[in-house]
Amino acid sequence: MHKEIPVFLLAIILLASCDQKKVNVPINEVSVEAPFEMPMIKVPDFSDIQRFVITDFGAEEDDQQATSQAIVTAISAAVEAGGGRIVIPAGEWPTGKIHLKSNINIHLEEGATLLFSEDPKDYLPAVKTTWEGMECFNYSPLIYAFDCENIAITGKGELKAKMNTWKVWFSRPKAHMESLKRLYNLAATDVPVEERNFVNDSSNFRPQFIQFNRCEKVLLEGVKITNSPFWVIHPFMSKDVVIRDVQVFAHGHNNDGVDPEMSQNMLIENCIFDQGDDAIAVKSGRNQDAWRLNMPTKNIVIRNSLVKNGHQLLAIGSELSGGVENVYMENCEVQEGAKLNHLLYVKTNERRGGYVRNVHMKNIQCGKIDKGVLGIETDVLYQWRDLVPTYERRLTPIENIYMENVRAADVAFVSRIKADPESPVEVVQLKNIQVESIRDQKVINENVNGFQMKD
């Protein structure tokens, strides 16, 4: 049963509204060194901003409805006050979706856990989001921000997803694949996004855990994220993003750690990734949708992070149709015994278009790699090869790939580049790549110009 908001809470909201919009959230500028021109990254500072503790708004540890409503009410009060920090105290707090607003910080105190429902109905109504590089209306991400600025999720607490329903949806049955085909065809023929609704009984499009959609000045710092229905952290068409001191543990299907997509000016540092898919998967939209949106992913720096498990340390693609440029990873380590395919893997196909240029990796250490240090493939289609047609053929120019000071144990190869003869990869420089043993061949390259390997 819906609980009425107590009179004293209404008074708090009213008092806040009398002084609304007077709070100015301070902005910090983060300077980042990179082998390309990297702009200052602007992020909000909520350390001295008014606090709105959810227990003051009726949150109860054993009541999902009360806690969800308390978070909504606290956010509304903070918005009326011009901005604020929504405080989640120690304890386990069950909740449904959380929708951020501008000038809002969700702050989890040490010992706090936000436990997100596995009931898809708790993520309705549908919101404008994406599925694998294509825009659509779908279940809300567990934490969702659309067209916001000055937002943050901080603290030493935990964001955790209950997985009962999402685990069932991992199987991607025939009805789900038919919905994938329908979305692909709608996007390829420029059907308006508002007409692409995929909330029904069969699509089973799992929501992202955290999506910053068209946001600016975003900070994600300190929290632990456990489990996820789909991609874990997804900045989409966003600018000025810092992800710092975050721990990810998610071993479900498509559980990439961070997926920067058509986003710019981003720093990812001091993080720990332990997931069932790519650690960092840099993307830039799929095919016609990305060509329409026309926003490249650029100026991404990843540093000082540890990967415990993942398909790739750094993946680029295969959704890269908007273009990817200026990506730099340094001082990262893959834990000994981790399951890993490549340190750097660039993947695309004849439908993607876009481009990849100016990618740098430096000072990387890992143990055994199932495949190799560098992989580039331009004919990666997975299930899509026979599922849907090619509406328009566009190849992906790839150029200026640099790797330096890499140490690995047992690998199948150091470099395997399989490029299209119509569009050879241009300029790949590997310097001081040290491996203990090679199971196949050191270099397996096709259609590459300007390949160099130096000690």
C-alpha positions in Angstrom: 0.0 0.0 0.0 1.3 3.5 -0.9 2.4 5.4 2.2 1.5 9.1 2.6 4.4 11.5 3.1 4.4 12.7 6.7 3.6 16.4 7.3 7.1 17.1 8.6 8.5 15.8 5.3 6.2 18.1 3.4 7.5 20.9 5.5 11.1 20.1 4.7 10.2 20.0 1.0 8.3 23.3 1.3 11.2 25.0 3.1 13.6 23.8 0.5 11.4 25.1 -2.3 11.4 28.5 -0.7 15.2 28.7 -1.2 15.3 26.9 -4.5 18.0 27.3 -7.1 20.3 29.2 -4.7 22.9 26.4 -4.4 25.7 26.4 -6.9 27.5 23.1 -7.1 31.2 23.8 -7.2 33.1 22.4 -10.3 36.5 20.8 -10.1 38.8 20.7 -13.1 40.9 17.6 -13.6 44.1 17.8 -15.6 45.0 14.6 -17.4 48.3 13.8 -19.3 48.0 12.0 -22.5 49.9 11.6 -25.8 47.3 13.8 -27.5 45.7 17.1 -26.5 43.4 16.3 -23.6 41.1 19.0 -22.4 40.5 19.7 -18.7 37.7 17.4 -17.4 35.0 19.2 -15.3 33.3 17.3 -12.5 31.0 18.4 -9.6 32.1 18.7 -6.0 29.3 17.8 -3.5 31.5 17.7 -0.4 30.0 20.8 1.1 26.5 20.6 -0.3 23.3 20.1 1.7 22.6 16.5 2.8 19.2 14.8 2.4 19.3 11.5 4.3 16.8 9.0 3.0 15.7 7.9 6.5 14.4 11.5 7.0 12.1 10.9 4.0 10.7 7.6 5.2 13.1 5.0 3.9 12.9 1.6 5.7 15.4 -1.3 5.4 12.8 -4.0 4.9 10.4 -2.0 2.6 11.3 -1.5 -1.0 8.3 0.8 -1.7 9.1 3.0 1.2 12.7 3.3 0.3 12.1 3.9 -3.4 9.6 6.6 -2.6 12.0 8.2 0.0 14.7 8.4 -2.6 12.4 10.0 -5.1 11.2 12.5 -2.5 14.7 13.3 -1.3 15.8 14.0 -4.9 12.8 16.3 -5.5 13.6 18.2 -2.3 17.2 18.5 -3.3 16.3 19.7 -6.8 14.0 22.4 -5.2 16.9 23.4 -3.0 19.1 23.9 -6.1 21.1 20.7 -5.6 22.0 18.3 -2.9 23.6 15.1 -1.6 21.2 12.2 -1.2 22.7 10.1 1.6 22.2 6.4 1.9 23.2 5.4 5.4 24.6 2.1 6.5 22.3 -0.8 6.0 20.7 -2.7 3.2 18.0 -0.7 1.3 15.8 -2.4 -1.2 14.8 -0.2 -4.1 13.6 0.0 -7.7 15.0 2.3 -10.3 16.7 5.6 -9.4 16.5 8.5 -11.8 19.1 11.2 -11.2 18.4 14.9 -11.8 20.9 17.8 -12.4 22.9 18.9 -9.4 22.2 15.6 -7.5 24.7 13.3 -5.8 23.7 9.8 -4.6 26.2 9.2 -1.7 26.5 5.7 -0.1 28.0 5.8 3.3 30.3 3.0 4.4 28.3 -0.1 5.1 25.4 1.0 2.9 23.9 -1.2 0.2 21.3 -0.2 -2.4 19.7 -3.6 -3.4 18.0 -3.2 -6.8 14.9 -5.2 -7.6 14.9 -8.0 -10.2 11.2 -7.3 -11.1 11.1 -5.7 -14.7 7.9 -3.9 -13.7 10.0 -1.8 -11.3 11.8 -0.3 -14.3 8.8 1.0 -16.0 7.7 3.2 -17.7 10.0 2.7 -20.6 12.8 5.3 -21.1 14.8 6.4 -24.0 17.9 4.3 -23.9 20.0 1.9 -26.1 20.6 -1.7 -26.9 24.0 -2.6 -28.3 24.5 0.7 -30.1 20.9 1.2 -31.2 18.5 3.7 -29.6 15.1 2.4 -28.4 12.6 2.7 -25.6 13.3 0.0 -23.0 13.2 -0.8 -19.3 14.9 1.9 -17.4 18.6 1.3 -16.4 18.7 0.6 -12.6 20.3 4.1 -12.2 19.5 6.4 -15.1 20.3 10.0 -15.9 19.0 11.7 -19.0 20.1 15.2 -20.2 21.6 16.0 -16.7 24.6 18.0 -15.6 26.5 18.1 -12.4 25.7 14.6 -11.1 27.5 12.1 -9.0 27.4 8.7 -7.4 29.9 8.5 -4.6 30.8 6.9 -1.3 32.1 3.6 0.1 28.9 1.6 -0.1 27.6 -0.9 -2.6 25.2 -0.9 -5.5 23.9 -4.5 -5.9 21.5 -6.0 -8.4 19.3 -9.0 -7.5 19.5 -11.3 -10.5 16.7 -13.9 -10.4 14.9 -12.6 -13.5 17.9 -11.2 -15.4 19.6 -14.6 -15.2 16.7 -16.2 -17.0 16.9 -13.5 -19.7 20.6 -14.2 -20.4 19.6 -17.1 -22.6 18.5 -14.9 -25.5 15.7 -17.2 -26.8 14.3 -17.1 -30.3 11.7 -14.4 -29.4 14.5 -12.2 -28.1 16.5 -12.6 -31.3 13.4 -11.7 -33.4 13.2 -8.5 -31.4 16.8 -7.8 -32.1 16.2 -8.2 -35.8 13.2 -5.8 -35.6 15.3 -3.2 -33.8 18.1 -3.5 -36.3 15.7 -3.1 -39.2 14.0 -0.1 -37.5 17.3 1.6 -36.9 18.6 0.8 -40.4 15.6 2.5 -42.0 15.6 5.5 -39.7 12.3 4.8 -38.0 11.9 7.4 -35.2 13.2 6.3 -31.8 9.8 7.0 -30.2 8.4 4.2 -32.4 10.9 1.6 -31.2 9.3 0.4 -28.0 10.8 -2.9 -26.8 9.0 -3.4 -23.5 6.9 -6.5 -24.0 6.7 -10.2 -23.1 9.4 -11.4 -25.5 12.1 -8.9 -26.2 13.9 -9.4 -22.9 16.2 -6.5 -23.5 18.0 -6.3 -20.2 18.7 -2.8 -18.8 22.1 -1.4 -18.1 23.0 -1.0 -14.4 24.1 2.7 -14.7 23.5 4.8 -17.7 24.5 8.5 -18.1 22.6 9.4 -21.2 23.4 12.8 -22.8 24.9 14.1 -19.5 27.7 16.5 -18.7 30.0 16.8 -15.7 29.6 13.4 -14.2 31.5 11.8 -11.2 31.3 8.1 -10.2 33.7 7.5 -7.3 34.4 5.0 -4.6 31.4 2.6 -4.8 31.4 -1.1 -5.3 29.0 -2.5 -8.0 27.9 -6.1 -7.7 26.0 -8.0 -10.5 24.4 -6.4 -13.5 21.6 -7.3 -15.9 23.6 -6.0 -18.9 26.5 -3.5 -19.3 27.6 -2.2 -15.9 28.6 1.5 -16.5 27.4 3.1 -19.7 28.2 6.8 -20.4 26.2 7.5 -23.6 26.6 10.7 -25.6 28.1 12.3 -22.4 30.9 14.7 -21.8 33.3 15.3 -18.9 33.1 12.0 -17.0 35.4 10.8 -14.2 35.1 7.1 -12.9 37.5 6.7 -10.0 38.1 4.1 -7.3 35.2 1.9 -8.4 35.1 -1.9 -8.0 33.0 -3.9 -10.4 32.1 -7.6 -9.9 29.6 -8.9 -12.5 29.9 -12.2 -14.2 26.7 -12.4 -16.2 26.1 -12.2 -20.0 27.3 -8.9 -21.6 28.7 -7.7 -18.3 31.3 -5.2 -19.7 32.8 -3.1 -16.9 32.6 0.4 -18.6 31.2 1.1 -22.1 32.0 4.7 -23.1 29.8 5.2 -26.1 29.8 8.4 -28.2 31.2 10.1 -25.2 34.1 12.5 -24.8 36.6 13.7 -22.2 36.6 10.8 -19.8 39.0 9.6 -17.1 38.8 6.0 -15.7 41.4 5.5 -12.9 42.2 3.4 -9.8 39.5 0.9 -10.5 39.1 -2.9 -10.1 37.3 -4.9 -12.8 36.1 -8.5 -12.3 33.5 -9.3 -14.9 32.3 -11.8 -17.5 33.0 -9.7 -20.6 35.3 -6.8 -21.6 36.8 -4.7 -18.9 36.7 -1.5 -20.9 34.7 -1.6 -24.1 35.0 1.7 -26.1 32.1 2.0 -28.4 30.5 4.6 -30.7 27.1 3.4 -31.8 25.9 1.0 -34.5 25.5 1.7 -38.2 22.8 4.1 -39.3 21.9 5.2 -35.8 25.4 6.3 -35.1 25.8 8.0 -38.5 22.6 9.9 -37.7 23.8 11.0 -34.2 27.3 11.8 -35.5 29.2 12.0 -32.2 32.6 10.3 -32.1 34.0 8.9 -28.9 37.2 10.7 -28.1 39.6 11.7 -25.4 39.4 8.6 -23.2 42.1 7.9 -20.6 42.3 4.7 -18.5 45.0 4.4 -15.9 46.2 2.7 -12.8 43.6 -0.1 -12.8 43.5 -3.8 -12.1 41.5 -6.4 -14.1 40.8 -9.7 -12.4 38.8 -11.2 -15.2 37.5 -10.1 -18.6 37.4 -11.0 -22.3 39.6 -8.1 -23.3 41.5 -5.6 -21.2 40.6 -2.9 -23.7 38.2 -3.5 -26.6 37.2 -1.0 -29.3 34.0 -1.9 -31.1 32.4 -3.6 -32.6 29.8 -0.8 -32.3 32.1 2.1 -33.5 30.2 3.7 -36.3 30.4 7.2 -34.9 34.2 7.0 -34.8 36.7 6.4 -32.0 39.9 8.5 -31.5 42.3 9.5 -28.8 42.2 6.6 -26.4 45.1 6.1 -23.9 45.5 3.3 -21.4 48.5 3.3 -19.0 49.8 1.6 -15.9 47.2 -1.2 -15.8 47.6 -4.8 -14.7 45.7 -8.0 -15.4 45.8 -10.3 -12.4 47.7 -13.6 -12.7 45.3 -16.4 -13.6 42.7 -14.1 -15.1 40.7 -15.3 -18.1 41.7 -12.9 -20.9 41.6 -13.0 -24.7 43.5 -9.9 -25.7 45.1 -6.8 -24.1 43.9 -4.7 -27.0 41.2 -5.9 -29.4 39.8 -3.7 -32.2 36.8 -5.3 -33.9 34.5 -4.1 -36.7 32.8 -5.2 -39.9 31.7 -4.0 -43.3 28.4 -2.5 -41.9 30.0 -0.2 -39.3 31.8 2.5 -41.1 33.2 5.0 -38.6 36.9 5.0 -37.9 39.5 4.1 -35.3 42.6 6.3 -34.8 45.2 7.3 -32.3 45.0 4.5 -29.7 47.8 4.1 -27.2 48.6 1.5 -24.5 51.7 1.8 -22.3 53.1 0.0 -19.2 50.8 -3.0 -19.1 51.4 -6.2 -17.2 49.6 -9.5 -17.3 50.0 -13.3 -17.1 48.8 -15.8 -19.6 46.6 -14.6 -22.5 44.3 -17.0 -24.3 44.9 -15.3 -27.6 47.4 -12.4 -27.9 48.6 -8.9 -27.0 47.1 -7.2 -30.0 44.1 -8.3 -32.1 42.5 -6.3 -35.0 39.7 -7.9 -37.0 37.5 -6.3 -39.6 35.0 -9.1 -40.2 33.5 -9.6 -36.8 29.7 -10.1 -37.1 28.9 -12.8 -34.5 25.2 -13.8 -34.7 24.4 -10.8 -36.9 26.1 -12.3 -40.0 23.0 -14.4 -41.0 20.5 -12.7 -38.7 20.1 -9.5 -40.7 21.2 -8.1 -44.1 23.8 -5.4 -44.9 21.8 -2.3 -45.7 24.9 -0.2 -46.6 28.5 -1.3 -46.8 31.0 1.0 -45.1 34.4 -0.1 -44.1 36.3 1.2 -41.1 39.6 3.0 -41.5 42.0 2.0 -38.6 45.2 3.8 -38.1 47.9 4.8 -35.6 47.9 2.1 -33.0 50.7 2.2 -30.4 51.7 -0.2 -27.7 54.7 0.2 -25.5 56.2 -1.5 -22.4 54.0 -4.6 -22.3 54.9 -7.7 -20.3 52.9 -11.0 -20.6 53.5 -14.6 -19.9 52.2 -17.3 -22.3 50.5 -16.0 -25.4 49.3 -17.4 -28.7 50.7 -14.4 -30.7 51.9 -10.9 -30.2 50.0 -9.4 -33.1 47.2 -10.8 -35.2 45.7 -8.3 -37.7 43.1 -9.4 -40.2 42.1 -6.4 -42.2 40.1 -5.9 -45.4 42.4 -5.6 -48.5 40.3 -2.6 -49.6 41.1 -0.7 -46.3 44.4 -1.9 -44.8 45.3 -0.9 -41.3 47.7 1.9 -41.3 50.6 2.4 -38.8 50.9 0.0 -36.0 54.0 0.4 -33.7 54.8 -2.1 -31.0 57.8 -1.2 -28.7 59.3 -3.3 -25.9 56.7 -6.1 -25.9 58.1 -8.9 -23.7 56.4 -12.3 -23.6 57.7 -15.4 -21.9 56.4 -17.9 -24.6 54.4 -18.0 -27.8 52.2 -20.9 -28.7 51.5 -20.1 -32.3 53.3 -17.4 -34.3 54.7 -14.1 -33.1 53.1 -12.0 -35.9 50.0 -13.0 -38.0 49.1 -10.0 -40.0 47.2 -9.4 -43.3 46.7 -6.1 -45.0 48.7 -3.8 -42.8 50.8 -0.8 -43.9 53.5 0.6 -41.6 53.8 -2.2 -39.1 56.8 -1.9 -36.8 58.0 -4.0 -33.8 61.0 -2.8 -31.8 62.7 -4.0 -28.7 
